[in-house]
Amino acid sequence: MNEDGPAPGVVKGKRLIAAAWQSTAFFLLVLLAGVIRLDLFGVVVVIVSVVMFSLGVLLLALAFALGIRRSRAEEVSVSGLFLLQGSSPSVVRKVLIGSVVTQLTAALVASGLRIYTEMAFAILAPTFVFGLASVWAGRYGSFPPRTSDSV
């Protein structure tokens, strides 16, 4: 810690980052079980996917509210808030967006392997990690200060 704030190597929001990867690992296990034994785990895939989607929508609403609150003093951009562009360190962006891409890819592959089944619900689940990434940016992201010319 120095006078200007935390040391450059310190990553903020480690719990959100950990939750992203833990949910990714859990989701991958559920998808694998669903692909292998759809008759037993099809309902589990649907429930997990719908719950993750619902939580993701709530997290996205929270991130939007955080962005609105911060926009009074900072120039919050949509790409910075929801895609972490220019608002997060590259390590954080790689981990969180990597988690979104991993879940999305796994959902598409699983849905493709078990076409026209309950596995189609899996495409909803990455909304959760997308919401976590957006909340991270809303809380810990760095945005430029609002200038007097900004409206």
Secondary structure, 3 states (H helix, E strand, C coil): CECCECCCCCCCCHHHHHHHHHHHHHHHHHHHHHHHCHHHHHHHHHHHHHHHHHHHHHHHHHHHHHHHHHCCCECCCHHHHHCCCCCCCHHHHHHHHHHHHHHHHHHHHHHHHCCCCHHHHHHHCCHHHHHHHHHHHHHHCCCCECCCCCC
